[in-house]
Amino acid sequence: MKQLILVTLIFLSGLLLEAQPVQFKLSNTATISYKGGSDTLLYPYTGGLNAPQFNAIDLDGDGMKDLLVFDRSGNKTLTYLYKSGKYVYAPSYESQFPPLYKWVIIKDYNCDGKDDIFTEVDYNVQPQKDKYISSNGIRVLKNVSTVAGKFAWQQDLNQLMDTGLGQLPPSNIALANADFSAIEDIDNDGDLDILQMPFGKNVLTYYQNLSKEMGYNCDSLKFIFRDECWGYMSYLVNSNAFYLNDNSACFRNYKTAKHNGTTLTLFDADNDGDKDLIYGDVGFPGLVYLENGKTINSNNRDSVISQDTAFPRNSMPASMEIFPASFILDVDGDGKKDMLVAPNADKAFKNKDQIMYYKNTGSATVPVFTYQNNSFLGSETFDLGGGSIPVFCDIDNDNDQDLFVATQGEYTATANANDRIVFFRNTGSSTKASFVLADTNFLNINTGTQRIHRMVPTFGDLNGDGKQDLLIGDLNGKMHFYENTSSGNTISFTKKSSDYFTMYAGSSAAPQLVDLNKDGKLDVVVGRRDGTLAYFENKGSTTAPNFDAIANIDSIGKFTVSEMVMSGGVPFYFPGYAVPHVCDLDKDGNFEVLVGSDMGRVFLFRNFEASANRTCDEIHNVFTDANTASNTDMFFGPITSAASADLNGDGKPEVLIGNNRGGLRMYTAFVSGVISSVQEQTFNKNDWQVYPNPSKGMLHVETPKNMYKQPFEILDILGKKVQGGELEAYESLIQTSGLPSGVYFLRATDSFGNVFIAKFLQE
């Protein structure tokens, strides 16, 4: 049995104030324009939009409805204030909203005058200890804010149930999370009801909220399944239309229905007191308007009496490539509700200039939607459509950083099969960057028969001629090498290899050229699909590089950015798709590495070096979008990547983050002290094991982290050093046979400056 020696962790007093060594704050340092500066984007760094949903909400408490945009692609929330007749991007409010999933509807459900949230369930929170959360449900978040402009949320329910009113056991109200269903006061009794189309059916299901009828308050949420065929109609899956006005409509094609995706928008279009419906389907580009005849029917039941399959017919009918969703809200501040139409799909849809804006040219009670443009919010921000992987390079040798962004482009133009690199030249300076579009398809890389899919570019001078060459990783794990053959002001590259040195680290290769071992030659660090990084050492010279085909260090840093999440009680593995950016944020000569990932985080690891034994520690909670918000492990949207450069000459690097939504996010790094020497984690005394006690001439030291070549010393009872040396990686044997009998202290320092002291008795 091991007799463990007391181990104590002592924080160096000089580091107590350095609790967080680095912080990334949202910034807007550099301008971006497409036309030489005449169209400088107002809000370039929102991150882009793919499948947005729109809700009106008063963010700042001024009594005016502002705008919350939720993108189901990456579950990203964006916030806009309505000021002086236009929307002003206000990211400081985004951190005030909890994590939201798949769909978001904002309504005041408890009649307290404050907007609440309905969204997809949170899989990580159980309603009861003996029950797991099933996906495709409804989560309710109550607005419990007490100060205007400062939100506080309380989860009321994480699984909204059909109560059955005692006649049947409660059951989950299963809203398909790929849909956008309707939560409205359908029966005009003052509480919110639910309308959906169940997966695999072609009729609408109505859940009535009986809170008011039963004498409860609004917030009781007493839902009951009321009608399996709301509106007395059935969907015709082959024609994007409905079969109406027949008692058999509810059962028509019932057994052969193939429906699998719906968007529903309820509103009173004709001011007759009942709710009409706008229907969108995953299989068709257009919207269907359905007129409710409830108030003119003898039985006073919701029943659709007419339809328009090219809505709005008075103007340009709405059209998406796939799965349109409509949103009715006042976006121009004239007191009349307008209409926005956007895709509700996760992939294979138009993902740039895809938001159709229809102004209400009718009245507040009887709207007439007239098409205006396809660029609502999109004309103000940087958005390339299908993904963005930024990289900086001074391509024209004018001592400022230019910007290159790899992208799959807008889907309807490229079908995700024609990747390109977009080049933005810095027409400003090293102290005031200004990026202007110079080339929408830099080098025309994918114009031939051999295509490069999922390009990840990196620049560096590999042949010592002073020009920045180009290395591109691809989906299959290959490296493509382009030699810089520029002359004067003419930029040109020549492709030299489609399989550079036959290097292979794994699929979805994401390379970066960097002198990691600090020998004056550029090495290659490669991210890959499994979430780890590989290291290829340049064994050639500064003018003639040479690389092995197999990585010299596999899983360098010994970390992964792949993640496991729970859904419906079942674990799902998400591959990492690691994209590395090696940098020295604190300029201490030691590298850090920012790593993009599939799930949407950008990870930060310190002490990144060309060592097979080094285990790099992650620094958590480094991003913030507001000075008033705490730092968090922020999610930016799927498939992230990062690049850094000092764009204004203040010594603080800016970090650009790309993601699958096609846009960019910019942060400035504020570094306090030296990153590598700052303690991040609290260690338990049992993390270290030092035994036996008493020692009989040999101490055995076991450590939870790599301590290779870290110094130790043995001190006597008076604090005098009597022995010293270096530890091994995780287990070390220290000879103590030469020490006289007595009490001693083993003192060791890890790479972060933490001091560990163990007291032991020598026999």
C-alpha positions, 0 to 999 in steps of 0.5 A, spaced: 500 500 500 502 506 498 503 511 503 502 518 500 506 524 502 502 531 503 503 535 497 501 542 497 500 547 491 503 554 492 501 560 487 506 564 486 504 571 489 506 575 483 501 571 479 495 572 483 492 578 479 493 574 473 487 570 473 486 570 466 492 571 461 488 573 455 481 576 453 478 576 446 474 582 445 469 584 439 472 589 435 471 593 428 478 595 427 479 594 419 474 596 414 471 591 408 468 594 402 467 590 395 467 597 391 474 600 393 471 603 399 465 606 396 460 601 399 464 600 406 460 595 410 457 598 416 457 591 420 462 587 417 463 582 422 457 579 424 459 572 422 454 571 416 447 568 415 444 562 412 438 560 415 435 566 419 429 566 423 426 573 426 423 575 432 421 582 434 423 584 442 425 590 446 432 589 447 434 596 450 427 598 454 425 604 450 419 601 448 420 600 441 421 593 438 428 591 436 430 585 432 433 578 434 435 574 429 436 567 430 440 562 425 439 555 425 445 554 422 450 554 428 444 556 433 447 563 433 443 569 436 444 576 433 441 582 436 439 589 432 437 595 435 431 599 431 434 607 431 432 612 427 429 608 422 434 603 421 437 597 425 443 598 428 447 591 430 448 591 437 452 585 439 452 587 446 445 584 447 447 577 445 450 574 451 444 576 455 440 570 451 441 563 453 443 557 448 438 556 444 437 551 439 434 549 432 428 554 432 426 560 436 419 564 437 419 570 442 412 571 445 409 573 452 406 567 454 404 569 461 401 576 460 406 580 464 408 584 458 415 581 458 417 577 452 419 570 453 422 564 449 420 558 446 425 554 443 427 546 442 429 542 448 436 543 451 438 535 451 443 536 457 437 538 462 433 533 465 425 534 467 426 529 472 431 525 475 428 518 472 427 521 465 431 523 459 429 529 454 427 527 447 429 531 442 423 535 438 420 538 443 418 545 446 423 548 452 420 555 455 424 560 458 421 565 462 423 573 462 424 574 469 428 581 468 427 586 473 432 592 469 430 594 462 435 592 457 438 587 462 435 580 461 434 574 466 431 568 464 428 562 468 427 555 465 420 554 466 419 548 462 424 543 458 419 539 455 412 542 454 407 536 455 400 535 453 397 535 460 391 530 458 387 534 463 387 528 467 383 523 462 390 521 459 397 521 462 401 527 460 405 526 453 410 530 450 408 535 445 413 533 439 414 539 434 419 537 429 426 541 430 427 541 423 420 545 422 418 552 424 411 551 427 406 556 430 405 559 437 399 564 437 393 565 440 389 561 435 382 561 439 383 569 441 382 567 448 388 571 451 393 565 451 398 561 446 396 555 442 400 551 438 399 549 431 404 544 427 404 538 422 407 532 424 412 528 421 410 523 416 403 526 416 399 531 411 394 534 416 395 540 421 395 538 429 392 543 433 394 544 441 389 548 445 391 552 451 386 551 456 389 556 461 384 561 461 378 556 460 380 553 466 381 559 470 388 558 471 393 564 470 396 565 463 403 561 465 400 555 467 401 552 460 395 547 460 395 544 453 391 539 450 391 535 443 384 538 440 384 537 433 388 532 428 386 536 422 386 544 423 382 547 418 379 541 415 384 540 409 390 535 407 396 537 404 398 534 397 405 532 397 406 532 389 403 539 388 404 544 394 397 545 395 391 543 399 385 539 398 380 543 401 372 544 403 371 536 404 369 532 410 374 527 407 380 532 406 382 530 413 383 523 411 385 524 404 392 520 402 393 519 409 396 513 409 401 515 403 403 521 406 410 523 405 410 530 408 417 531 412 418 539 413 413 545 414 414 552 416 407 555 419 406 563 420 399 565 423 396 572 422 389 575 421 390 577 414 383 580 412 381 583 419 376 578 420 378 575 427 380 569 425 387 566 424 390 565 416 396 561 415 402 562 410 405 555 409 412 553 406 414 546 405 421 543 404 420 540 397 418 546 394 420 553 393 414 557 394 409 559 399 402 557 400 397 562 403 390 559 406 384 563 408 381 561 414 373 561 414 372 560 421 368 566 422 363 565 416 362 558 418 356 555 421 360 551 426 365 556 428 370 552 427 377 553 423 376 551 416 380 554 410 376 556 404 381 558 399 388 558 397 393 562 393 399 557 391 403 563 389 403 568 395 404 574 395 400 574 388 400 581 388 407 582 387 413 578 386 411 571 389 416 569 394 421 563 392 427 560 395 431 554 392 428 550 398 424 550 404 421 557 405 419 560 412 415 567 413 416 572 418 410 577 420 413 583 423 414 591 423 421 592 420 421 599 418 417 602 424 411 605 420 406 601 425 404 596 419 407 589 419 411 587 413 414 580 411 421 577 411 422 570 407 428 566 408 430 559 407 429 554 413 434 549 411 440 546 414 444 545 407 443 545 399 440 552 399 441 559 397 446 562 403 447 569 400 442 575 399 437 570 401 432 574 405 426 577 401 423 583 404 416 585 403 414 591 405 406 592 407 403 597 402 396 596 405 394 597 412 395 595 419 389 591 419 389 588 412 396 588 409 399 588 402 406 585 401 410 588 396 417 585 394 423 590 395 429 586 395 433 580 397 438 584 401 435 585 408 441 586 413 445 582 408 448 588 404 451 591 411 455 585 413 461 580 410 458 574 407 461 569 402 455 564 403 458 557 404 463 558 409 469 562 410 476 560 412 481 567 413 488 567 412 493 573 412 498 574 408 502 581 405 502 578 398 504 585 395 510 586 400 507 593 402 508 592 409 501 591 411 497 584 411 492 583 406 486 578 407 484 571 403 478 567 405 477 560 402 470 559 401 465 554 398 461 560 395 454 561 394 450 554 394 446 556 388 452 558 384 457 553 386 453 547 389 459 546 394 463 543 388 467 549 386 471 552 392 475 558 391 479 563 395 477 571 395 482 576 395 481 582 399 487 587 398 489 592 404 489 599 401 490 602 408 496 601 412 500 597 417 496 602 422 489 602 419 487 596 415 482 597 410 480 591 405 477 592 398 475 586 394 481 585 389 479 578 386 473 573 387 476 567 385 484 568 386 488 564 381 482 560 379 484 554 382 478 550 381 477 552 373 480 545 371 477 538 371 481 536 378 477 540 383 480 541 390 474 541 395 474 544 402 480 548 401 484 550 407 490 555 405 496 557 408 502 562 406 509 562 407 516 562 403 518 555 402 524 556 397 527 562 400 526 567 395 522 572 399 515 571 396 510 568 399 508 561 397 501 557 397 500 551 400 492 548 400 489 542 404 483 539 401 478 534 403 481 528 402 487 530 406 492 532 400 496 538 400 497 542 393 503 547 393 503 553 388 510 557 388 509 564 388 512 567 381 510 574 382 514 579 378 513 587 380 506 588 381 503 582 378 501 577 382 502 570 379 503 563 382 505 556 378 502 550 381 508 545 382 504 539 386 497 536 387 500 531 392 506 535 396 511 530 398 505 525 399 504 528 406 498 525 409 495 526 416 488 524 415 482 527 411 480 534 411 487 537 411 488 544 414 495 546 414 499 551 417 506 553 415 510 555 421 517 554 424 515 550 430 521 548 432 525 555 431 530 552 426 529 557 421 525 553 416 518 553 415 514 546 418 507 544 417 502 543 422 496 540 420 489 539 423 484 534 421 477 531 421 478 527 428 480 533 431 487 532 432 493 536 429 499 533 426 506 536 425 511 535 419 518 537 420 522 541 414 528 536 414 531 540 408 533 547 408 531 554 407 531 554 400 529 547 398 524 544 403 523 536 405 518 533 408 516 526 410 510 523 408 508 521 415 507 526 420 513 526 425 509 527 431 502 525 431 497 528 435 501 534 437 499 537 443 495 531 445 488 534 445 482 534 440 477 538 439 472 533 437 466 533 441 460 528 444 453 531 445 447 528 448 441 528 444 435 524 447 439 520 452 443 518 446 451 520 445 453 523 438 460 524 436 462 530 432 468 530 429 473 535 430 475 538 423 481 542 427 483 548 423 490 550 427 492 557 427 499 557 431 501 564 433 505 568 439 499 572 442 504 575 448 510 575 444 514 571 449 517 567 444 513 561 446 507 559 441 500 558 442 495 555 438 488 557 436 484 551 433 477 551 429 472 546 430 466 543 427 461 544 433 463 552 433 468 553 438 475 556 437 479 553 442 486 556 445 492 552 447 498 554 450 505 552 450 505 549 443 511 546 441 515 541 437 515 536 442 512 529 442 511 529 450 508 536 451 501 536 453 498 543 452 493 546 456 487 549 454 485 556 456 477 557 457 473 562 457 477 567 453 471 571 448 467 576 450 462 580 446 461 586 451 465 589 456 459 588 461 459 580 459 463 575 462 468 571 458 465 565 455 467 559 451 463 562 445 460 558 439 460 562 433 457 557 428 459 550 425 466 549 422 470 555 425 477 557 423 482 563 426 487 568 423 491 573 427 495 579 425 496 586 428 491 591 424 492 597 427 499 597 429 497 598 437 501 591 438 495 587 440 493 582 435 486 582 431 483 575 431 478 573 425 474 568 426 470 564 420 465 559 420 460 555 415 455 561 415 460 565 411 461 571 415 467 573 419 467 575 427 473 580 429 476 580 436 482 584 439 487 580 443 488 583 450 494 579 453 496 580 461 503 578 463 506 571 460 500 566 457 505 560 459 506 562 466 499 563 468 496 558 472 489 556 469 487 550 473 486 549 481 490 542 482 488 538 488 493 535 492 491 528 490 493 530 483 500 529 485 503 522 488 509 522 492 511 515 496 513 512 500 513 515 506 518 515 510 523 514 504 528 509 504 532 512 499 528 512 493 522 517 492 517 515 487 513 521 484 507 521 479 504 527 476 497 528 472 501 532 467 507 532 463 513 534 467 519 533 462 525 537 464 521 541 469 526 542 475 525 540 482 529 541 489 530 538 495 530 542 501 532 541 508 528 543 514 531 550 514 530 551 507 537 550 504 537 546 498 541 539 499 539 536 492 536 538 485 535 535 478 529 535 473 523 530 473 521 525 467 514 526 463 509 523 468 513 518 473 520 520 476 524 516 481 529 520 485 535 517 489 535 520 496 539 515 499 545 520 500 541 524 505 541 524 512 535 522 516 530 527 517 525 531 515 525 534 508 521 538 502 521 536 495 519 542 491 518 542 484 515 548 479 511 546 473 511 550 466 506 555 468 510 557 474 506 553 479 510 551 485 508 544 488 511 542 495 511 535 498 514 534 505 517 527 507 521 523 512 528 520 510 529 514 514 
